[in-house]
Amino acid sequence: MKFVRIGTLILGALAIIVGLLWLGQGTGLILWPENSFMLTDRTWARNGLLLAAVGAIVCWLGSRLR
């Protein structure tokens, strides 16, 4: 069960990191890489916010496993 808990926490943390990157690119705060199709596109900002929220929920659920 400890393996599942660690796996969910890692998966949730990765989802949060990628979601925040997408959010930053979609809002234009992160302009990397320079030729990305995601830059200043509100669709990717929304997708990033949703992914980060799902990652936070996964982390929360994973931390509650015993």
FENCORMO-V345649 format. One record per run of one state. SS is the DSSP state (A for helix, B for strand, O for the rest). FROM is the first residue (numbers start at 1). TO is the last residue. Records with the same first field share a line. If there is no record, write none. Layout:
SS = FROM-TO + FROM-TO
//
This chain:
O = 1-1 + 28-41 + 65-66
A = 2-27 + 42-64
//
